[in-house]
Amino acid sequence: MKLKELLKQKWMAYSVATCSAVILYTMLSRIDEFFSWIGSLWGIFSPIAIGLIFGYLMNPVSNYFEDHLFKKVRKEESRHACSVMMAIGCVLVLLTLLILMVVPAITGSITSIVANYDVYYKNVLNLINNLNTWLIEQGIQIEQSQIADSVTQYIGTFFSGLKDNLTAVMGKIGDISSSIFNIIIGFIIAVYFMMSKKNMKKALHRLRTALTEEEKIEAGNKFWIRCNAIFIQYIGCSVLDACIIGVTNAVFMAVVGMQNITLISLIVGITNLLPTFGPLIGGVLGVVFLLLTEPIHALYFVIFTVILQVMDGYVIKPKLFSNSLGLSPVLTLVSIILGGKMFGILGILLAIPVVAVADMLYQEKLLPWLHQRKEAKKHQHVPEEIPELEKEEETL
């Protein structure tokens, strides 16, 4: 019996529905174990996944060099190899310059924060005294000693915790070292992926030709082109937006004369990559650092951050993301939470474009199929296959 005929049998439909319900119930009843299992799989295959991500991100750069810089090289293999090497070289040079510029500044800021603990503590107490004086002038009486004792307790607990939990800190350093090792291995894997890209594409095309009709191959190619456009647009615009926000924040802090400019601006720029919660996290961390050094600067920073995020949300991002992904706020929030729970920071970063692709499939493939199925039932005929994707729209 053929597979299509088998799927038409009622007992088969009931069996699939029952098995799906059992699997779903098992997953929901053991959701923590399920996420732990996903995390274990990610730990095993993370170098390969990192390699695929690096290769995907460097591929547009390699294609640009191949189409423009090395277009006069006649031999295709040589042209492709030169473009890949040039792309990798550019990435390594940019990373080296970034490390040489950023790491010393961040190290200096962190060292200064730890060394000037007493000064920061006095600044916080002065801020409390000034706030208490202002409240008394307004006719509001508070117990200043309790606030000072609480601040002393929290700060003392924080620094004593760093000493008492040295083992945990060293464990985290070990995890960071493991992550760095995975990134290095992933980068090496990305080089191999990019060098053998054309051979892999040819092998995949031969396999698809052997398994599928030409029309479905063409429809699949259009689908992947649209997915690639969504991801490239989202990743490129997000990185550019983060750079704009970080540089603008650094210029403002330099003009006002604030401290820890590199550290705070880097935090603001990186957290701006995280949708929804990122700007809030970056702003709070920036305020904490500035409260330790100069409390009045924290107030200026809050005002500027609010203005900058309003400009970012209503001016910069609409200009960059000219074609909106069209996701609802609720769906965006849910996708971010689930992506972060299952895959960490990477899941948060890629949650929105992944859900955008899923929404595209739902809108353009599943819904039309359901409508056709409904109409076919009226005529006692149900389409056996989901219709192909609509013709490719204009490039995003």
N, C-alpha and C positions, 0 to 999 in steps of 0.2 A: 504493500500500500504506500502510495506517495505521501510526502510530508504534507502537501496542501490538502489532500483528501483526509488525512489523519486529523488535521487541525479543525476540519469541519464537523467532526464527530462531537456530539454533546458531552459524552463522558470525558473527552479530552479537555474540553473547555472547563468542565467542573473540576477536573484533576489539577489543571494549571491554577485555577482560582484558589483551590484549597491549599495547594503547596505555597502559593504566594502569600496567603493569609498566615499560614504557619510560620513562614520565614519572617514576615513583617512583625508578627507577635514576638518571636524569639529575639529579633533585633531590638524592639522597643523595651522588652522586659530586661534585657541585658545591654542597655545602651552604653554603659561605661565600659564593659568588656569589648563591645564592638568598636568604640573609639580607640581603646587601647590596642586592639588588633590592627586597626588602620595605622596607628602610630608605629607599631612594630614593623609592619610592612614598609612604611615610609623610611624607617631607620635602615632597613636592609637595602632598599632600592634607591635611597636618596642620592648616592653619587651618580647613578645613571640618570635620574630625573634632573639633577642639577646640570649634568652634561647636556641633556636635551634642551633645557631652558637657556643655557649659555649659547648653545649652537643656534637656537631659534632667534635669540636677541642679536647675535653677531651676523646672522645670515643676510639681513638687508644691507649691512655695511659691505660684506663680501660681494654681494650682487652689484652694488654701486661701483666698486672698484673693477669688477669684471666687465661691466658694460661701458665704462668710461675710461678709466686709467689704463687698463690692459686690453682694450678692444682691438688693438693692432697686432696683438700676439696671435699668430695663426693657429698654433696647436692648441686645441681646446683644453687638454689636460694641463698644459703649462699655464695657460691663462687662468684656469680655475685655481691651481695651486698657488700662483702668485697672489691672486686676490684674497685667498684665505689667509696666507701668511701676512699680507699687508693689514687685513682686518684685525688679526690677532696682535700684531705689533702695535697698532693704534690703541687697542684696548689696554695692553700692558703699559704703554707709555702714559696713558691717561690715569690709570690706577697708581702708577709710581708717583706721578706728579701730585695726585690727590693725597697719597699717603705722606709724602714729604711736606706738603703744605699744612695738612690738617692734624696729623698725629702729634707733632710737637706742640701745637697750640692747645690741643685737648689735654695732653699730658700736663702742660703747664697750668692750665685752669684747674684740673683736678688736684694737683699738688698744692696749689695756692689755697683751694677750699679747705683741704685737710690741715694745712699748716696754720691757717688763720682762724682756727676754731674759736679761740677766745674773743677775737675781734668781732666775729659774726654773732657770737652770743651777746656781746655788749650792744651791738646794733639792734638785735631783736628786743632786748630789754628797753633800749631807748625808744624804740617804736611803740612798745607797750605803754611806757610812761607818757609819751606824747598823745597816744590814743586815750589814755585815762584822763589826761588834763582836758582834752577836748570834750570828752563825755561829761566831765564835771561842769564845764562851762555850759553845756546844754541841759544841765539839771539831771543827769543820769549818773547814779552812784554805783560803782562796781568794786569788788574786792580785788585790788591789784596784786596783793601777795599771793592769792590763789593762782592767778594767771602766771605770775613769775615762777612759782613752784612747779606748775604744770609744764611750762616751757623747759625749765631746767631738767625735769624728770624725763621728758621726751627726748631732748638732745642727748642727755647722759645715757639713756637707754639705747639710742641709735649707735653712738660710738662704742659703748661697751658691747653691744651686740656684734659689731664688726670684729671685736677681739674674741668674744666667746664662741662665735660661729665661724672660726677660721677654717674648720674642716669643711663646712658647707661651702664657704667661699672657694676653697681649693677645688672642691668637687665641681663647682660651676666653671672654674677656670679649665678644668679637665674637659667639661662638655664643650666649652668654647674651642679648645684645642682640637677636639674631635670634629667639630663643625668646620673649622678651618681646613683640616685634612680632607674632609669630604668635598669641600669647595675646590681644593687643588686637584683632587682626583677627577671631580666633575669637569673642571676646565680642560684637563688632558683628554677626557672622553669626548668633550665638545669638539676638540681639534680633529679627532678621528672621524666623528660624525660629519663634520663639514668637509673634510677631505674626500670622504666616500659618499657624499650626498648624491651625486649624479648616478652612481652605480646602484645605490639603494632605491632611488626613484625608478630607475629602469626595472629593477627586480620586482618592485611593488606593482608597477604597471603591468608587467607580464603576468603576475599572479592574479590581478584584478581582471585582466582580459580573459584568463582561463576560467574564472569563476562567474563573471557577470557579463551581461550584454553591454554593447557599446553605448547605448542611450543612458543606462544607469551609471556607467563610468563618467560620462559627460556631466550628468546631474550631480554626481558626487564631487567632481572637480569644481563645479560652480559653488557647491556648498562649502568646500574647504577654502576656496578663495574668499568667500564672504566671512568665514570664521577668522581667517588670517587678517583680513582688513579690520575686523572688530578688535582683535587683540593688539595689533600694531598701533591702531589709533589710540586705544586706551592706554597702553603702556607708554608710548612715546609722549602723548599729551600729559600724562600723569607725571612723568619724570621732568618734562619741561616746566610744568606748573610748580613742582617742588623746588626746582632750581630758581625760578622767579621769586617764589616766596622766601626762600632762604637768603638769596642775595639782597632782596629788598629789606628784610629784617636786619641783615648785617650792616647795610648802609645806614639805616635809622639808628642802630645802636652806636655806630661809630660817630655819627653826627652829634648825638646826645652826650657821648662820652661814657658809655656803659662799659662794664668789665665782662670778661668771659664771652666776647663776641663770637669767636669761632665755635665754641662749644654749644652755646645757646642757639645760634643760627643753624648749625648742623642738625641739632635736635628738632628745631622747628621745621626745617626742610624735609627731613626724613619722615617725621610723623605726619607731615602733610600728604605723604603718599597713601597713608591709611585712610580710607573713606570714613566719613561720619564722625568717628571718635578721634581721629588723628590730630586735627588742629587743636582740639580741647586738651589732649594729653601734652602736646608740645607747648601750649600756652601755660599750662599749670607748672610744668617743669621749669620753664623760663622764669616764671614769677618766683618760684622757690629759690633758684640761684640768685636772683636779684635782691630778694628780701635779705639774704645773708650779707650782701655787700653794701647795697644802698637802697633802703626801702622806697624812697621817692622814685627811683628808677623803675621799681616794680609797677608803680601806678602808671607811669608813662608807657611802660611796656604793655600793660593790659589795654589801655586806650588804643594804642597803635595796633595791637593784635586784633582787636575787635574791628577796627576800620579796615585793616588789611584783609581779614577773612570775609568781610562783607564785599569788598572789591573783588576778591577772588571768586566768591560764589556767584556774583551777579554780573561781573565784567570779564575777568580773565578766563575762567573755565568755560563760559558760553562761547567765547571766541576760539578757544582751543578745541573744545568738543563741539564743533559746528553741527555735527549730526548726533543728536542725543541718542543714547542707547534705549531710552523709552521704558525704563524699569520703574515700577512703583516704589515709593519709599519703604513700604512694609517688606516687599520682596528683597529690596537692597539690604535692609537691616538683617533679615533672617539669613540671607546668603552670607553676609559677613560673619555672623555669629557661628553658623555651621562650618564655614570654611576655616575660621580660626580654631574651632574646637577640633576639627579633624586634621588639619595640616599646618596649624600655627600661623606665623606671619605670612608665609607664602600663600596659604589658603585665604587670608584676609585680602592680600593684594590681587589675587586672581579670581576672587569670588564673583565680582560684578561682571567681568567679560564672559565667564563660564555660564552664568545665569542668563546673560544676554543672548548667548548662542542657544541655550535651551528654550528661551522665550521665542526666538526666531523659529525653531523647529515646531514649537507648539502653535504659533500663529499661522505659519505657512504650510505646515504639513499635517499635523494631527487634526486641527480643527477642520480643514477642508475634507479630510478623509472621513471624519465623523459626520459632516453634513452630507457627503455623498452616500455614506452608509445609511443615514436616515432616509434620504430620498429613495435609495435603492430598495429599502424594506417596503416602501409603499408599492413598489412594482415587483415584490417578491424576488429581489435579486440584490445580493450583497457583494460589493467589490472585493476581490480576493487580495488585492495588494493596496498598500498606501500609495497615493499618487506621488509622482516626483515633485521635487521642489519647483516653485515657480521660476521663471527665467530670472537671471541675475539682474538686479537693479543697478542703478548707477553706482560707481565706486564711492564708498563712504568717505 
